[in-house]
Amino acid sequence: MSDDIIICNCNEIYKNTIVKVIKEKGLKTVEEVGEETGAGTVCGGCIDDIENILKEINTI
């Protein structure tokens, strides 16, 4: 799937995983995504990407 790109290189977390968790659990913050998936919890380089995914999903 074209959407399944790696977002968090440190923990190998893919976009589809993040999207699924955000939708299933109603997550609203990068911190919540980090707690559920581990994304954004090591180097922080993917935090902007996670914020963009959160905005994309939570404005639908």
Jmol script that loads the backbone (N, CA, C; Angstrom):
load data "model"
ATOM      1  N   MET A   1       0.844  -1.185   0.000  1.00  0.00           N
ATOM      2  CA  MET A   1       0.000   0.000   0.000  1.00  0.00           C
ATOM      3  C   MET A   1       0.885   1.242   0.000  1.00  0.00           C
ATOM      4  N   SER A   2       0.550   2.223  -0.787  1.00  0.00           N
ATOM      5  CA  SER A   2       1.387   3.409  -0.928  1.00  0.00           C
ATOM      6  C   SER A   2       1.447   4.236   0.358  1.00  0.00           C
ATOM      7  N   ASP A   3       0.421   4.169   1.184  1.00  0.00           N
ATOM      8  CA  ASP A   3       0.421   4.908   2.446  1.00  0.00           C
ATOM      9  C   ASP A   3       1.323   4.281   3.496  1.00  0.00           C
ATOM     10  N   ASP A   4       1.723   3.030   3.299  1.00  0.00           N
ATOM     11  CA  ASP A   4       2.481   2.343   4.335  1.00  0.00           C
ATOM     12  C   ASP A   4       3.958   2.687   4.232  1.00  0.00           C
ATOM     13  N   ILE A   5       4.277   3.901   4.679  1.00  0.00           N
ATOM     14  CA  ILE A   5       5.662   4.352   4.692  1.00  0.00           C
ATOM     15  C   ILE A   5       6.146   4.394   6.130  1.00  0.00           C
ATOM     16  N   ILE A   6       7.441   4.236   6.308  1.00  0.00           N
ATOM     17  CA  ILE A   6       7.977   4.265   7.665  1.00  0.00           C
ATOM     18  C   ILE A   6       7.978   5.706   8.159  1.00  0.00           C
ATOM     19  N   ILE A   7       7.458   5.898   9.345  1.00  0.00           N
ATOM     20  CA  ILE A   7       7.408   7.230   9.951  1.00  0.00           C
ATOM     21  C   ILE A   7       8.503   7.343  11.001  1.00  0.00           C
ATOM     22  N   CYS A   8       8.574   6.363  11.868  1.00  0.00           N
ATOM     23  CA  CYS A   8       9.568   6.363  12.945  1.00  0.00           C
ATOM     24  C   CYS A   8      10.650   5.341  12.611  1.00  0.00           C
ATOM     25  N   ASN A   9      11.792   5.846  12.156  1.00  0.00           N
ATOM     26  CA  ASN A   9      12.893   4.954  11.799  1.00  0.00           C
ATOM     27  C   ASN A   9      13.481   4.257  13.023  1.00  0.00           C
ATOM     28  N   CYS A  10      13.555   4.935  14.140  1.00  0.00           N
ATOM     29  CA  CYS A  10      14.169   4.360  15.341  1.00  0.00           C
ATOM     30  C   CYS A  10      13.458   3.088  15.804  1.00  0.00           C
ATOM     31  N   ASN A  11      12.125   3.121  15.768  1.00  0.00           N
ATOM     32  CA  ASN A  11      11.333   1.992  16.256  1.00  0.00           C
ATOM     33  C   ASN A  11      10.623   1.230  15.138  1.00  0.00           C
ATOM     34  N   GLU A  12      10.920   1.591  13.890  1.00  0.00           N
ATOM     35  CA  GLU A  12      10.308   0.958  12.720  1.00  0.00           C
ATOM     36  C   GLU A  12       8.776   0.941  12.796  1.00  0.00           C
ATOM     37  N   ILE A  13       8.201   2.118  12.998  1.00  0.00           N
ATOM     38  CA  ILE A  13       6.751   2.263  13.067  1.00  0.00           C
ATOM     39  C   ILE A  13       6.268   2.856  11.745  1.00  0.00           C
ATOM     40  N   TYR A  14       5.308   2.182  11.140  1.00  0.00           N
ATOM     41  CA  TYR A  14       4.789   2.602   9.838  1.00  0.00           C
ATOM     42  C   TYR A  14       3.543   3.465   9.991  1.00  0.00           C
ATOM     43  N   LYS A  15       3.274   4.256   8.944  1.00  0.00           N
ATOM     44  CA  LYS A  15       2.128   5.171   8.950  1.00  0.00           C
ATOM     45  C   LYS A  15       0.823   4.431   9.206  1.00  0.00           C
ATOM     46  N   ASN A  16       0.620   3.289   8.553  1.00  0.00           N
ATOM     47  CA  ASN A  16      -0.640   2.564   8.733  1.00  0.00           C
ATOM     48  C   ASN A  16      -0.857   2.158  10.185  1.00  0.00           C
ATOM     49  N   THR A  17       0.217   1.808  10.881  1.00  0.00           N
ATOM     50  CA  THR A  17       0.120   1.451  12.303  1.00  0.00           C
ATOM     51  C   THR A  17      -0.332   2.653  13.115  1.00  0.00           C
ATOM     52  N   ILE A  18       0.278   3.797  12.843  1.00  0.00           N
ATOM     53  CA  ILE A  18      -0.071   5.019  13.573  1.00  0.00           C
ATOM     54  C   ILE A  18      -1.514   5.427  13.293  1.00  0.00           C
ATOM     55  N   VAL A  19      -1.902   5.398  12.020  1.00  0.00           N
ATOM     56  CA  VAL A  19      -3.274   5.760  11.636  1.00  0.00           C
ATOM     57  C   VAL A  19      -4.283   4.850  12.337  1.00  0.00           C
ATOM     58  N   LYS A  20      -4.018   3.554  12.334  1.00  0.00           N
ATOM     59  CA  LYS A  20      -4.927   2.585  12.948  1.00  0.00           C
ATOM     60  C   LYS A  20      -5.108   2.868  14.440  1.00  0.00           C
ATOM     61  N   VAL A  21      -4.019   3.104  15.146  1.00  0.00           N
ATOM     62  CA  VAL A  21      -4.087   3.349  16.592  1.00  0.00           C
ATOM     63  C   VAL A  21      -4.800   4.667  16.891  1.00  0.00           C
ATOM     64  N   ILE A  22      -4.529   5.689  16.096  1.00  0.00           N
ATOM     65  CA  ILE A  22      -5.192   6.984  16.301  1.00  0.00           C
ATOM     66  C   ILE A  22      -6.699   6.818  16.147  1.00  0.00           C
ATOM     67  N   LYS A  23      -7.121   6.112  15.106  1.00  0.00           N
ATOM     68  CA  LYS A  23      -8.558   5.922  14.853  1.00  0.00           C
ATOM     69  C   LYS A  23      -9.206   5.032  15.909  1.00  0.00           C
ATOM     70  N   GLU A  24      -8.538   3.940  16.273  1.00  0.00           N
ATOM     71  CA  GLU A  24      -9.129   2.995  17.232  1.00  0.00           C
ATOM     72  C   GLU A  24      -9.239   3.581  18.632  1.00  0.00           C
ATOM     73  N   LYS A  25      -8.252   4.375  19.042  1.00  0.00           N
ATOM     74  CA  LYS A  25      -8.212   4.848  20.423  1.00  0.00           C
ATOM     75  C   LYS A  25      -8.546   6.317  20.561  1.00  0.00           C
ATOM     76  N   GLY A  26      -8.811   6.992  19.438  1.00  0.00           N
ATOM     77  CA  GLY A  26      -9.176   8.406  19.492  1.00  0.00           C
ATOM     78  C   GLY A  26      -8.053   9.294  19.998  1.00  0.00           C
ATOM     79  N   LEU A  27      -6.831   8.991  19.609  1.00  0.00           N
ATOM     80  CA  LEU A  27      -5.686   9.752  20.101  1.00  0.00           C
ATOM     81  C   LEU A  27      -5.671  11.155  19.514  1.00  0.00           C
ATOM     82  N   LYS A  28      -5.174  12.104  20.313  1.00  0.00           N
ATOM     83  CA  LYS A  28      -5.150  13.508  19.899  1.00  0.00           C
ATOM     84  C   LYS A  28      -3.760  14.130  19.958  1.00  0.00           C
ATOM     85  N   THR A  29      -2.802  13.507  20.642  1.00  0.00           N
ATOM     86  CA  THR A  29      -1.488  14.126  20.815  1.00  0.00           C
ATOM     87  C   THR A  29      -0.364  13.188  20.393  1.00  0.00           C
ATOM     88  N   VAL A  30       0.784  13.802  20.104  1.00  0.00           N
ATOM     89  CA  VAL A  30       1.989  13.037  19.761  1.00  0.00           C
ATOM     90  C   VAL A  30       2.379  12.140  20.931  1.00  0.00           C
ATOM     91  N   GLU A  31       2.212  12.652  22.151  1.00  0.00           N
ATOM     92  CA  GLU A  31       2.559  11.871  23.343  1.00  0.00           C
ATOM     93  C   GLU A  31       1.721  10.601  23.435  1.00  0.00           C
ATOM     94  N   GLU A  32       0.430  10.718  23.148  1.00  0.00           N
ATOM     95  CA  GLU A  32      -0.448   9.542  23.183  1.00  0.00           C
ATOM     96  C   GLU A  32      -0.027   8.519  22.134  1.00  0.00           C
ATOM     97  N   VAL A  33       0.327   9.008  20.934  1.00  0.00           N
ATOM     98  CA  VAL A  33       0.785   8.105  19.875  1.00  0.00           C
ATOM     99  C   VAL A  33       2.067   7.400  20.326  1.00  0.00           C
ATOM    100  N   GLY A  34       2.957   8.146  20.962  1.00  0.00           N
ATOM    101  CA  GLY A  34       4.208   7.573  21.465  1.00  0.00           C
ATOM    102  C   GLY A  34       3.971   6.506  22.509  1.00  0.00           C
ATOM    103  N   GLU A  35       3.036   6.755  23.408  1.00  0.00           N
ATOM    104  CA  GLU A  35       2.714   5.779  24.454  1.00  0.00           C
ATOM    105  C   GLU A  35       2.162   4.491  23.857  1.00  0.00           C
ATOM    106  N   GLU A  36       1.348   4.615  22.815  1.00  0.00           N
ATOM    107  CA  GLU A  36       0.702   3.446  22.213  1.00  0.00           C
ATOM    108  C   GLU A  36       1.604   2.690  21.243  1.00  0.00           C
ATOM    109  N   THR A  37       2.475   3.410  20.516  1.00  0.00           N
ATOM    110  CA  THR A  37       3.247   2.775  19.444  1.00  0.00           C
ATOM    111  C   THR A  37       4.754   2.822  19.650  1.00  0.00           C
ATOM    112  N   GLY A  38       5.219   3.753  20.436  1.00  0.00           N
ATOM    113  CA  GLY A  38       6.657   3.975  20.580  1.00  0.00           C
ATOM    114  C   GLY A  38       7.191   4.993  19.590  1.00  0.00           C
ATOM    115  N   ALA A  39       6.377   5.389  18.624  1.00  0.00           N
ATOM    116  CA  ALA A  39       6.813   6.360  17.608  1.00  0.00           C
ATOM    117  C   ALA A  39       7.098   7.715  18.256  1.00  0.00           C
ATOM    118  N   GLY A  40       8.209   8.315  17.882  1.00  0.00           N
ATOM    119  CA  GLY A  40       8.560   9.637  18.390  1.00  0.00           C
ATOM    120  C   GLY A  40       9.195   9.654  19.754  1.00  0.00           C
ATOM    121  N   THR A  41       9.520   8.480  20.293  1.00  0.00           N
ATOM    122  CA  THR A  41      10.024   8.429  21.663  1.00  0.00           C
ATOM    123  C   THR A  41      11.537   8.266  21.766  1.00  0.00           C
ATOM    124  N   VAL A  42      12.234   8.132  20.640  1.00  0.00           N
ATOM    125  CA  VAL A  42      13.683   7.956  20.706  1.00  0.00           C
ATOM    126  C   VAL A  42      14.392   9.256  20.318  1.00  0.00           C
ATOM    127  N   CYS A  43      14.466   9.558  19.031  1.00  0.00           N
ATOM    128  CA  CYS A  43      15.205  10.761  18.616  1.00  0.00           C
ATOM    129  C   CYS A  43      14.292  11.966  18.426  1.00  0.00           C
ATOM    130  N   GLY A  44      13.002  11.735  18.214  1.00  0.00           N
ATOM    131  CA  GLY A  44      12.053  12.837  18.027  1.00  0.00           C
ATOM    132  C   GLY A  44      11.991  13.369  16.604  1.00  0.00           C
ATOM    133  N   GLY A  45      12.751  12.775  15.708  1.00  0.00           N
ATOM    134  CA  GLY A  45      12.794  13.256  14.335  1.00  0.00           C
ATOM    135  C   GLY A  45      11.488  13.106  13.567  1.00  0.00           C
ATOM    136  N   CYS A  46      10.601  12.247  14.035  1.00  0.00           N
ATOM    137  CA  CYS A  46       9.347  12.003  13.313  1.00  0.00           C
ATOM    138  C   CYS A  46       8.155  12.722  13.942  1.00  0.00           C
ATOM    139  N   ILE A  47       8.405  13.540  14.938  1.00  0.00           N
ATOM    140  CA  ILE A  47       7.300  14.202  15.643  1.00  0.00           C
ATOM    141  C   ILE A  47       6.458  15.066  14.701  1.00  0.00           C
ATOM    142  N   ASP A  48       7.106  15.792  13.793  1.00  0.00           N
ATOM    143  CA  ASP A  48       6.347  16.613  12.835  1.00  0.00           C
ATOM    144  C   ASP A  48       5.451  15.740  11.963  1.00  0.00           C
ATOM    145  N   ASP A  49       5.973  14.591  11.527  1.00  0.00           N
ATOM    146  CA  ASP A  49       5.171  13.672  10.709  1.00  0.00           C
ATOM    147  C   ASP A  49       3.979  13.146  11.504  1.00  0.00           C
ATOM    148  N   ILE A  50       4.194  12.811  12.764  1.00  0.00           N
ATOM    149  CA  ILE A  50       3.107  12.311  13.610  1.00  0.00           C
ATOM    150  C   ILE A  50       2.052  13.407  13.792  1.00  0.00           C
ATOM    151  N   GLU A  51       2.505  14.643  14.013  1.00  0.00           N
ATOM    152  CA  GLU A  51       1.561  15.762  14.156  1.00  0.00           C
ATOM    153  C   GLU A  51       0.726  15.924  12.887  1.00  0.00           C
ATOM    154  N   ASN A  52       1.362  15.794  11.728  1.00  0.00           N
ATOM    155  CA  ASN A  52       0.629  15.913  10.468  1.00  0.00           C
ATOM    156  C   ASN A  52      -0.402  14.803  10.309  1.00  0.00           C
ATOM    157  N   ILE A  53      -0.056  13.593  10.705  1.00  0.00           N
ATOM    158  CA  ILE A  53      -1.010  12.462  10.628  1.00  0.00           C
ATOM    159  C   ILE A  53      -2.178  12.724  11.576  1.00  0.00           C
ATOM    160  N   LEU A  54      -1.880  13.195  12.782  1.00  0.00           N
ATOM    161  CA  LEU A  54      -2.944  13.503  13.745  1.00  0.00           C
ATOM    162  C   LEU A  54      -3.888  14.564  13.181  1.00  0.00           C
ATOM    163  N   LYS A  55      -3.339  15.621  12.597  1.00  0.00           N
ATOM    164  CA  LYS A  55      -4.178  16.688  12.017  1.00  0.00           C
ATOM    165  C   LYS A  55      -5.038  16.144  10.890  1.00  0.00           C
ATOM    166  N   GLU A  56      -4.410  15.331  10.038  1.00  0.00           N
ATOM    167  CA  GLU A  56      -5.105  14.739   8.886  1.00  0.00           C
ATOM    168  C   GLU A  56      -6.308  13.911   9.334  1.00  0.00           C
ATOM    169  N   ILE A  57      -6.107  13.089  10.339  1.00  0.00           N
ATOM    170  CA  ILE A  57      -7.174  12.173  10.787  1.00  0.00           C
ATOM    171  C   ILE A  57      -8.211  12.900  11.628  1.00  0.00           C
ATOM    172  N   ASN A  58      -7.786  13.781  12.491  1.00  0.00           N
ATOM    173  CA  ASN A  58      -8.716  14.416  13.424  1.00  0.00           C
ATOM    174  C   ASN A  58      -9.498  15.570  12.820  1.00  0.00           C
ATOM    175  N   THR A  59      -9.230  15.922  11.557  1.00  0.00           N
ATOM    176  CA  THR A  59     -10.031  16.959  10.909  1.00  0.00           C
ATOM    177  C   THR A  59     -11.054  16.355   9.954  1.00  0.00           C
ATOM    178  N   ILE A  60     -11.043  15.040   9.820  1.00  0.00           N
ATOM    179  CA  ILE A  60     -11.990  14.354   8.920  1.00  0.00           C
ATOM    180  C   ILE A  60     -13.350  14.292   9.590  1.00  0.00           C
TER     181      ILE A  60
END
end "model"
wireframe off; spacefill off
backbone 0.3
color backbone group
